[in-house]
Amino acid sequence: MNHVRPAADGRDGGTPRPVALLLPGQGAQHPRMAAGLLAAEPVFAEAMEEALTALADAAGPGAHGTGLRADWLGSLDTALTDHVTRSQPLLFAVDYALGRLVLGWGVRPVALLGHSIGEVAAAVLSGVFTLPDAAAMVHDRVARLADAPPGGMVAVAATREEVAPFLTGGVVVGAVNALRQTVLAGPDDPLRTVMAALADAGFVLQRVPASTAFHSPALAPAMSGADERIATLPVGEPRIPVMSGYTARFLTPAEAKDPAFWTRQPVAPVLFWPALDALLAQGGDLVLVEAGPGQGLSQLARRHPAVRSGRCAVVPLLPARPGTAEDDVRAVRAAAAALRDLAGAPQARPV
C-alpha cells in the first residue's frame, strides 16, 4: 500500500503518520448519536444535512426515510433507534458525516474500513457511489429488511471454532470482530436456545442492539432481487482504497461494480478482524480513526499486536458512551488535536 503522507505542521517535530478510517455498523447506534456536533462543527452539520436529505429523497413521501431527522434528534427510545429502519440509515449518515469532517481537516486517508453498513459509507467517501445513489441503496436495503423475520445478534467472548458446536436452528457466525469476539446471528427462538447453551458452558455473552438477524441466511429471502435495483446505479472506482470487511482484502473495481457484492452484505458475515489484520499487515505506523458513534471498533483495534506494540495508534472521534453535547464536542476536539500531532492534519485545530 502506498502511504500518502500529509504535510507536517511542525508542532512535535515528528514525521506525519498515515491515517485509516474505521466506520462502525449495527450495534454502535444510540439516541442522538453525534448530535452534539451540529452547532460546533459546520462541516459535520452540512454533511449530515446532505445525507438526511438524500435518504428522505430516496424514500419518498410516507416511506421509511421520513422522520429520520426528528427521530435522530428528538427520540430517546432505544427500541426505535435500534430498529433497522432507523439504525441503518442513521449510522450510514453519521459515519459519512464524520468521515467528511475528518477530510475537512485536511486528512487524506490511505484506507477506509467499514463494519457492515459502515462499508456503504466508506464506498461514498471513496467515490464508488454518489451520496444520493448510496442513499437509494440503503433505503432499498432497509425497506426489504424491515419485513424480515424477528431475530437478533449476540457477541460471545470466544473463537469461531469454540462456538461452532453450539450453532443450530439457523444461528450462524455473523461477524468475527476479534480473535476472541465472535458475533452470532439468527432467528429469535433458536438464538435464545444457543445463548442459553453457551451461558451454561461458561461463555460470556452480550446482546448486540439489533432486532434483525443481520449477516445471517435468515435475511436471504428479503434481499432476493435487490441486485436488480443496485445494477441501475452508476459505480466509480475507489479513489481511496477500501479494505472490505467481507473479503478481508482491498475492494477491487470489479467487486465495486458487481451488484451481487452489495446485495449479499446483509446476509454475509463481517470479517472485521481479518480485514483489520490485512490492513495493518501492509506495514507503516497507521493512525486508526474511528469515524462513528461510540468506540467499539477502537476497543477492538486496541487488541491488535500492531497497536499494542505502539506501532499503530487509535483515535476515536466520539465518546465511548452516550453523553451530553459538550461530551461530543470535547471528544472531537481531542481527536482533532491528536490528529494534528500524529498525522500533521493542517486544519485539525481545536477552537
N, C-alpha and C positions, 0 to 999 in steps of 0.2 A: 504494500500500500504506500503510495506516495504521500507523505505528510505535507500539508500546506501550512506553513508557519506564518502567523501574522507578525507584523512589526512590533517590537518590544517598546514599552513606554519608558523603560529605564528605571522604574521605581526600585526594583530589587536587584537589578544588575544581572538577573538570570536570563537564560535562553527561553523564549516563549515556548510553551508546550502545545501540541495539537489537541483539539477538542473533539469528542464524540458525544452526540446527544442520545440519551435514553428516554423513550417516550412510553409511559405506562398504559396499561389497559384495565379491563374489568377487575374490580377489587380496590382500585385506587380512589374511586369516586367518593365524595361526601357532599352534603349540602353546602352550597355557596363556595365550592372549591375555587380558589384563586380570585374570588370576587373582591377581596381587599385590594387588589392591584388596579382596579378600574380607575380610581381617582388619582393614583400615584404614578402610573405607567401608561402614558398615552399610546405607545406602540402596541402594548398588550391590548388596551381598550379598543383600538381601531381594528386590530386583527380579530378580536373576539366578535366585534360587531359584524365584520365581513363573514365570519364563519356561521354565526347565528342566522344572518340574512340568507346565506346560501342554503342552509339546512331548511329554513322556512320556505324558500322558493322551491326547493326540491320536493317538499312535502305537499305544498298546495293548501288551499283553504280547508280547514276541518280535519287535516290529517295529523300524523304523529309529530310533525315539526312545529306545529303551532303551540304556543305556550311554553316553549323551551326557555326563553329568557325569564319569563315570570317564575317558572319553577326553579330555575337556577338561582335566581336572586331572592325569591320570596318564600320558598318551601324549606322547612326543616325536617320534613318527613323522609326518613332514610329509606322506607319501603318504596316511596316514589322515586327517590334518587337512584336506588339500586335496580329499578325495573329497566329492562332492555330499551324501552322507548325513551328513557332519559339518560341512563348511564352511558350508553354507547355514543349517541351524538354529542353529549356534553363533554365526555372525555376526549373525543376527536377534536372538538372546538378548543378546549383548554390546552391540550397538547400542541395543537397547531399555533395558537396564540402565544404560548410560552416559547415555542421554537422561534417564532418571528421576533419575540423580544430579544432573545439571545443573538440572533442575526443582526438585529438593530444595534447591538453593542459593538458591532464590528468583528464578531467572531465568525470565522469561516470553518465550519465543522469538516473534519476529514471523513466522518461516517455518521450514519444515523441507525439506531437500533430500536425498533418499536416492539412492544409486547402487545399482541392481539390487535385491538383497534388502533393502538399506537403506530402500527406499521402503515396504516392508511394515512395517518397524519404525516408520517415520515415520507410517504410517497408524494404528498403535496409539497412538502418543504424541499424535496429533491427535484421536483419538476416532472415527475412521472404523470401526475394528474393535475389539472387545474383545480382550484378550490371548489367551484360550482360542480364540476364533474365528480369529484370525490364525494361531495355532499350528496349528490344524486345516488351514488353507490351506497353510501352509509344509510340513506333513507330507505332504499330498496331492501337492504340487509335487515334493518330494524323492523320494517313492516312485515317481512317474512318471519322473523324470529319472534315477533310479538305473539304469534299464534302457535308457537311451538309447545309441545307438552311440558308441564311443570318439571323443573329439575334444579340442580344446584351443583356447587363445587366445594371441595374441601382440601385444604393444604395438610399434608402429612409430613412429619419430620422423619423421612425415610427415603431410601433409594427406590428407583423403579423396580429393581429386582426384588426388594423386600415387600413391596405392596402387591406384586404380581399374583401371588397365590390367593389373595383376598378378593380379586376382581371377579364380579359375577353380575348377572342381570342387566347387562348393558353399561355398567360402570367401567370407565376406561381411564387411562392416564391422559389428562387434559393439558398438562404443562409440566415441563422439567425446569424448575426455577433455580435450583442449585443442586449440588451433589447429594444433599440430604434434605431437599424440599421438593416433593412431588405433589402436584395438584391432581385430584381425581374429579371426574365429572360424570354425571349420569342422571337418570330419572329419579324423582324424589324417593320413592319407597326402596328401590334397590340401593340407592346411595346411603340411606339410613341404615340398612342392613349391613353394608360394608363398613360404615363408620363404627357401628357397634362392635363388629368383629375386630377391627383394628384397635379400638379402645381396650377391649378385653385382652388383646395381645400386648398391651403396654405402649402402643404408639401415641405420640402427641398429635392432636388434631386441632385445626382451626378452620371454621367455616369461612368461605370467601363470600363477600357480599354480592350475591347473584341469585336470581330466581329462574335462571335459564342454565341448562347444561351445556355451556359453551365448550367448544373443542371436543365434542363427542359425536358419535354417529347418530345420536338422537335428533340432531339438527339437520341431518342429510335430507330428509323429505322436504323440510321447509326451504332449503336452499336450492332445490331442484329447479332448473330453468333460469337461475339468476345470471348465469354466464351469457345468456342472450341479451340481457339488459347491459351488462358490462361491455359486451362486444361492440356496442354502439358508441362507447366513449373513446375519444382520441387519447393516445398514450405517447408520452415523450420518453426519452432515455434519461436515466438518473444523472443529474448534474452533480449531486453529492452522493457518494456510494451509500447504498442501503444494505446493511447486514440483516438479512431476513431472519426473523425469529421462527420461520417454518422450515427452512432448509439449512440453517447454520452456515450459510455462505453468502457472499455478496449477490444481490439481486442482479440478474442478467437482463439485457434488453429483451431477450426472447421471453423470459418469465414475466417481465413487466407488461408485455403485450398479450399475454395469454389470459383470456377471461377466466379459465378454469383455475388459475393460480389464486385469483382473488376470491372466487366463489367458494373454494374449499377451505378458506381460512377459518370460518366459524366452526367447521367440523374437524379440522386437523389439529393435532397437539402443537402447543407452543414450545419450542426448544430454546428457551431464553438462555439457559446456562451454556449449552453447546455453542450458541451464537456468540455470547459474550466471550467465551473461551477462544473461539476462532478469531474474533476481533482483536483481542489482546495478544494473541499469538503472532499478529502481524509485526509486533515489536514497537518500540517507541514508548515514550512516557506519556501516555494519553491522560487527559483530564476528562472524566466521565461526568457529564452534566445531566442530571435528571430534570427534564423539562415536562413536568406534570405534577398533579396533586400528590401530596404525601412524599414519603421517602422509601417506599417499598423496594424499588429497583436499586436504590443506593445501598440499602441494607444487604441486598443480595450481592451486589458488586463488591462490597467490602469483604466478602468471604473469599474472593478470588486471590490466589497467590500473588498476582501482579500488583494488586492493591495492598495486600498485607505486607508485602516487601517494601512498599514505598515507591516502587517504580511508577505506578499509576495513582492518580488521585480521584476522589469522588466529590462532586459539588452538587447538592440538591438545591433547587430554586425555592422550594416552599417548605413550611414546617412539616414535621413528621405526623402531627395530629392536627385536626381542625382547631382553629382558634379565632382570634379577632382579626380585623383588617390590619391593625398595627402589626400583628404577628406575621401576616403575609408580607407586608412591606419590609419589615425588619429582615426577614429571611432572604428576600430577593436582593436587598441592598448588600447583605453579607455575601451572597453569591456573586454579585457584581464585583465586589472588592476582591474576592478570591480569584475570579477570572482575570481581573486586571493584573494581579500579581503572578498568577500561574501561566496565563496564556497571552498576556500583553494586549488584552482587548482594549482598543483605544478609547471606546466610548462607555465602557463599563465603569462609570464613576458614580459612587453614591452621592445623592443630593443632600 
